[in-house]
Amino acid sequence: MKNLLIIGARGYGREVHDLAKDCSGYNTEYTIKGFLDDKSDALNGFENYPEIISSVEEYEIQENDVFVCALGSVQWKKHYVEIVLSKGGKFINLIHPTSFQNTNAVIGNGVIIFMYSNISNDCIIGDFVTIQGFVGLGHDTKIGKWSHLNTYSFTGGFVVLEEETCLHTRASVLPNVTVRKGATVGASSLAIKNVKEGTTVFGVPAKVLNF
């Protein structure tokens, strides 16, 4: 039996805790050991959760430990996952049983997929991608490592999301569009053409935001 540690004990960490309990491996392949977070009081006022054991930096990996990363920020997710990997830690997938993976869908390592998400035919999902609830991926969508797709976001067929991209809630990307590395599509926005690397686009149609 593996011991699952959840990186991050804030709001999203609490959601991932419940996802872990809903997945088929709970109490058959793993139990939940606790959280890793540098904010030791993050769970104060909340009941029915396991303890915060340590920060990621200070934690010493034990035999049978496995990990998932419950951080909504692409940059911080990458940062803390790489710390754990450098210590020899291993990550597992958490995939809700109500999600759908169609023919030839390929899913990487350390992936989190919430309820009622649809992964259509021949999609490729890279390592450490997070897919929130009710996301729809059109056929042949390719999602690069570290990316984060928020609730109700959508990709059409042959969309490419490069590494470290983010789709916010209800963002949509039309078929054959590429979102380049590190780019963000804002909430309720519609990307109708390729999104440049490192930019944030917003609106219908989505246009570059300058801060």
C-alpha positions in Angstrom: 0.0 0.0 0.0 1.4 3.4 -1.0 1.2 6.5 1.2 -0.1 9.6 -0.7 1.2 13.0 0.1 -0.6 16.1 -1.3 1.6 19.1 -2.1 -0.5 22.1 -1.0 -3.0 22.3 1.8 -4.9 25.4 0.7 -8.4 25.4 -1.0 -7.2 23.5 -4.0 -5.4 21.0 -1.8 -8.6 20.3 0.0 -10.4 19.6 -3.3 -7.6 17.2 -4.4 -7.9 15.4 -1.1 -11.5 14.6 -1.8 -10.7 13.7 -5.4 -8.1 11.2 -4.1 -10.8 9.6 -1.9 -13.1 9.3 -4.9 -10.6 7.5 -7.1 -10.6 3.8 -7.5 -7.1 3.3 -5.9 -8.2 4.8 -2.6 -7.7 2.2 0.2 -6.7 -0.4 -2.4 -3.5 1.1 -3.8 -2.9 4.0 -1.5 -4.0 5.8 1.6 -3.7 9.5 2.2 -0.8 10.3 4.5 -1.2 14.0 4.7 -0.3 17.4 3.2 3.0 19.1 2.6 2.8 22.9 2.9 5.0 25.6 4.3 2.0 27.3 5.9 1.6 25.1 8.9 -1.7 26.6 9.9 -3.3 26.4 6.4 -6.0 23.9 7.7 -6.8 25.8 10.9 -10.6 26.1 11.1 -11.2 23.1 8.7 -12.1 19.7 9.9 -12.0 16.2 8.5 -8.6 16.5 6.8 -5.3 14.8 7.5 -2.4 16.8 9.0 0.1 19.1 7.4 3.3 17.0 8.0 6.0 19.3 6.8 7.0 21.7 4.1 8.1 20.3 0.8 11.7 21.5 1.4 12.0 19.9 4.7 10.2 16.6 4.1 12.3 13.4 4.0 10.8 10.9 1.6 9.9 7.6 3.1 9.5 4.1 1.6 6.1 3.7 -0.1 5.5 7.5 -0.4 3.9 8.8 -3.5 2.9 12.4 -4.4 0.4 14.6 -6.2 0.7 18.4 -6.6 -2.3 20.4 -5.7 -1.1 23.9 -6.7 -3.1 26.0 -9.2 -0.2 28.1 -10.3 1.7 26.5 -13.1 5.0 28.1 -12.0 4.7 27.0 -8.4 3.5 23.5 -9.4 6.6 23.1 -11.5 8.9 24.5 -8.7 7.7 22.1 -6.0 7.3 19.0 -8.2 10.9 19.4 -9.3 12.0 19.6 -5.6 10.3 16.3 -4.9 11.6 14.7 -8.1 15.2 15.8 -7.1 14.7 13.9 -3.9 13.7 10.7 -5.7 9.9 11.1 -5.1 7.4 9.4 -7.4 4.1 10.9 -8.5 0.8 9.1 -9.3 -2.2 10.1 -11.4 -5.6 11.0 -9.8 -8.4 10.5 -12.4 -12.0 10.7 -11.3 -14.1 7.7 -12.3 -16.7 9.9 -14.0 -14.2 11.3 -16.5 -14.0 9.7 -20.0 -10.9 8.7 -22.0 -11.7 7.8 -25.6 -9.7 5.5 -27.9 -5.9 6.1 -28.0 -5.9 8.8 -25.4 -2.5 9.0 -23.8 -2.1 10.3 -20.3 1.3 11.2 -18.7 2.5 11.0 -15.1 1.4 13.1 -12.2 -1.8 14.1 -14.0 -4.9 15.2 -12.1 -8.3 14.9 -13.8 -11.5 15.9 -12.0 -15.1 14.8 -12.5 -17.0 14.7 -15.8 -14.1 15.7 -18.0 -14.0 14.3 -21.5 -10.7 13.3 -23.1 -11.6 12.6 -26.7 -10.0 10.4 -29.3 -6.2 10.4 -29.8 -5.5 13.2 -27.3 -2.1 13.4 -25.7 -1.8 14.8 -22.2 1.7 15.5 -20.9 3.1 15.0 -17.4 1.8 17.0 -14.5 -1.1 18.5 -16.3 -4.2 19.4 -14.3 -7.7 19.1 -15.8 -10.5 20.5 -13.6 -14.1 19.3 -13.7 -16.3 19.4 -16.8 -13.4 20.2 -19.2 -13.9 19.1 -22.8 -10.9 18.1 -25.0 -11.6 17.7 -28.7 -10.0 14.9 -30.7 -6.3 15.0 -31.3 -5.7 17.8 -28.7 -2.1 17.8 -27.4 -1.4 19.3 -24.0 2.2 20.0 -22.9 3.7 19.3 -19.5 2.8 21.4 -16.5 -0.4 23.0 -18.1 -3.5 23.8 -16.1 -7.1 23.7 -17.5 -9.8 25.2 -15.3 -13.4 24.2 -15.0 -15.6 24.2 -18.2 -12.7 25.0 -20.5 -12.8 23.6 -24.0 -10.4 22.7 -26.9 -11.5 21.9 -30.4 -9.9 19.2 -32.6 -6.2 19.4 -33.2 -5.6 22.1 -30.7 -2.1 22.3 -29.3 -1.4 23.7 -25.8 2.3 23.9 -25.3 4.1 23.5 -22.0 3.1 25.6 -19.0 -0.1 27.0 -20.5 -3.3 27.9 -18.6 -6.9 28.0 -19.7 -9.0 29.8 -17.1 -12.7 29.0 -16.4 -14.8 28.6 -19.5 -12.0 29.5 -21.8 -12.4 28.0 -25.3 -9.8 27.4 -28.0 -11.0 26.8 -31.6 -9.9 23.8 -33.7 -6.3 23.9 -35.0 -5.2 26.8 -32.8 -1.9 26.6 -30.9 -1.4 28.2 -27.5 2.3 28.7 -27.2 4.5 28.0 -24.1 3.6 29.8 -20.9 0.6 31.6 -22.4 -2.8 32.1 -20.7 -6.3 32.3 -22.1 -8.5 34.3 -19.7 -11.8 33.3 -18.2 -14.8 33.0 -20.7 -12.4 34.0 -23.5 -12.4 32.6 -27.1 -9.0 32.0 -28.8 -9.6 32.0 -32.5 -6.0 32.2 -33.6 -2.6 31.2 -32.3 -1.6 32.7 -28.9 2.0 33.9 -28.6 4.4 32.5 -26.1 4.2 34.0 -22.6 1.2 36.3 -23.4 -2.2 36.5 -21.7 -5.3 36.9 -23.9 -8.8 37.8 -22.9 -12.2 38.5 -24.5 -14.3 37.3 -27.4 -12.4 37.1 -29.6 -9.4 36.9 -27.3 -6.8 39.7 -27.6 -3.5 40.3 -25.8 -3.7 42.0 -22.4 -1.0 44.4 -21.6 -0.4 44.9 -17.9 
